Amino acid sequence: MSSQSGSEQTGIEQEIVSDLFADFARGALDRGTELLIETCAALKPDVAEAIQDYETVGGTLLETIEPAPLKPGALEAVLSMIGAEEAPAPDPRPQAAASEEVMKWRADLERLPTSLRHHAEAGLEQSSWKFMGRGIRSLDLSFLDPDSSGSIELYRIEPGCAVPRHGHEGNELTLVVTGAFRDEHGRYGPGDIAAGGEDITHQPVAEPGEICLALAVTNAPLKMTGALGLMQRIFGGSKS
């Protein structure tokens, strides 16, 4: 996927991202990747248009499929089930006030697209930003897909600061939401997706200026290098 922000994504990355748009349109993604593509579409109108094109093609193909006849009474049974459902009673309790943790980071949260912001607020209600080093924090959103062996994390990287160098035991997708970062493989600005696999080791560094907020989704643990890698092997840690 190209970007007006000056992305230097490789052809392989662009191919991977294009496939993700098609999978999103047909509902074939895991929850973390689905959120990542949904957020990307909210940031970039051309991505939203591409997904819409895939959905249109899918709808056209469905129209060419010969419909299968319904079993006798199937329609009546479905309508009966719908009619039997009662509207949920309104919750009489007042809406809970935002936690101190949410209020503390309100300025950052307001810069996120709506869906991601809501999930980040829910994450802060459950825990807090995890300190990862100078100027680096991460917020665990893996509760969105508890059965996954990977992770869903929102990173907050202050200008000039670097995420610890790491490799991957599987695949990692990182979407830049605000700001920008560079690594050994390119520059990524708002709406750009960096794709990493088992053959990739890198160290994202936030560019000067705006704080970089990035959503990272993995399907397997990360492999830390250097001193952090040694600690990971000794203590069995798996996530950055």
N, C-alpha and C positions, 0 to 999 in steps of 0.2 A: 504494500500500500504506500503510495507516494504521499508527500505532505508538503504543504506550503511553508511549514516551519523549518524546512531544510533537512528533512530526514535523509539518512544515508543507508536505508534498509537494503539488504541484499535481495537478489531475485528470488532466492529460496524463501526468505521471510515473506515477500509479497505473495508468493504462491500459497504458502501456509495460511496467511491471513485471508486470502480470497476464498480458500476452501472453508474456513471458519464461517464466513458470511453465509455460504450456501448451507452449511450444517445448522446455523442459527435459524435460517428461514424455515427449515424443515423440522425444527425442534429436536435436533440430535446431539446437543451439547450437554455436558455436565453443568451443574449449577454455577460453579465458579467461572467457567469459560463463558457461559451464557451471560452472566453479569458483566464480564469484561467486554464482550461484544456489544451488549446493550448500552454500556457506558460510552464505548467508542462511537456508536451511532448517535448518541446524544451530543457528542462533541463535534462531530464532522457530518455535515449534511450529505456529502457525497457517499459516505458509508451507509447512511440511512436509505439513500436512493438505491444503492447497490443491493441492499437487503430486500427492498421493496421489489426490485426487478426479479430477484430469485423467487420471492413469494408469488409474483405474478406468473412466472413460468411454471411453478409448481401447481398453481391453481388451474392453469390451462391444461396441464397434463392430466389432472384429475378429471377434467371435463371430458377427456377422450376415453376414459375407462368405462367399460360397459357396466352399468349399475347392477348389483346383485339384488334379486327379489327379496322382500322382507317376509319373514315367517308370518303366518296368519295371527293377527292380534298383537303384533309387535308394537305398532304405533300406539294402539290403545293402552298397552302396558306402560309405555314410556310416559304418555300423557298423564296416566293415573299416578305414577311415581312423582312426577313434577307437582301435581296438584296436592299430593299428600305432604309435601315439604312445607313446613311452617317457617315464616320469617323469624330470624333470631330476635329475641327480646333485647331492647336497648340496654346497654350497660349503665346502671344508675350511678356508678361511681364516677367522680370527676376525673378527668384526664390527669395522669401523674405529671408533676412538674419535672422538667429536665434535670438530670443529676448534675452535681457540681462538675463532674468530669466532662460531661457534654458541654456545659456552659463555658468551661475553661478553654475548650478548643473550638468554640463556635465560629470564630473567624475562618479557620481552616475548613470546617464542615460546610460553610456557606458557599465555598468555591467548588463543591462537588455537584455533579448532576443529581437530580432528585432521588432516583432509586439508590444510587451508591451512598448518598448522604444519609438516607434512612437506615441503611444497613450499618453504616459507620456509627450512627447514633446508638443503634441497638448493641453494637459491639462495645461501645464505651459504657453502656448501662451494665454490661456484664463484667468488663475488666477495664484495662487502661492501656495507653500506649506503652510498648515495651522498649526500654533503652537498649540500643544495639551498638553504641559507640558515639563518638563525638558528632553531634548534629544529626544522628540517625535514630529514628523510632519506627516501630511497626505495630500495627493494630491487627489482631487476629480476627478474621471473619469466617473461619472454617466451620463455625456453627451452621452456616448456610448449607453445608454438604457434609454432615457428620460421618457418613459412610465412606468418604474418600480417603485414600492413603496419602494424598498430597495436602496442599494448604491453599488458603485464600487469604492474602494479607495486603493491607494498605500501608504503603511506606511513606514516611515523611522525611525528606532529605533536605537539610538546609544548604544554601548555596556554598559550593566549594567543598562540601563533605562527600565522603565516599562510602558506599555499602561495602562490607567486607568481601574480599575476593572469594568467589565460590564457583564450583562446578555443579553438575546435575546428575542425579541417578535416573532421571526421566526427562520430561519436557517442562519448560517454564515459559509462560507468556507474561510479559510485563507491558501494561498500558500506561503511558504517561497522561495524567489528568491535568496537572498544572506544572509550570516550569519546564525544565528540560534536563536531560542527562546525556553524558557520553560514556561509552565504554570502548573496548578494543575493536568493536565491530561497527560503530557508527554513532550518529547523533539522533536522539529521539525527543520530539517536542509533543505538545498536546495533541492527543488523538493517534499518536504513533504507537505501534506494537512491536516490541522486541521479542523475537522467538529464539529460545535456547534449548539445546538438546544435550545428550550425554557427551558430545564432543566439544562442548563449549565451556570455557572457563573465562570469567570476566569480572570486572569491578566497576559498576556504574558510579559515575561522579557527577553530582549536580552542578549545572552551570551557574555562574554568577547571576545575581538578580533575584528572581522569584523563587520561593520555596517550591521544591519538586514534590508533588504528591503522585504516587504511582501505585496502580493495582497489579499485584503479581499473583498468578495462579500456577500451581505446580501439580503434577500427578504422581510425584515421588519426592522423597526427601532431597534436600540440597546437600552438596559435599563441600564443606568449608576447607580452605587451604591455610597454610601457615600455622600459627599458634592456635587459632580457632579450630582448625582441622584436627590438630592433635587433641585438643580438649574434647572435640566431638567424638573421636575414636575412643578416648578413655572413658568418658561418661555416657556415651551412647546417645548424645543429642542428635536430632535429625533436622530441625528447622532452624533457619537463620532468624 
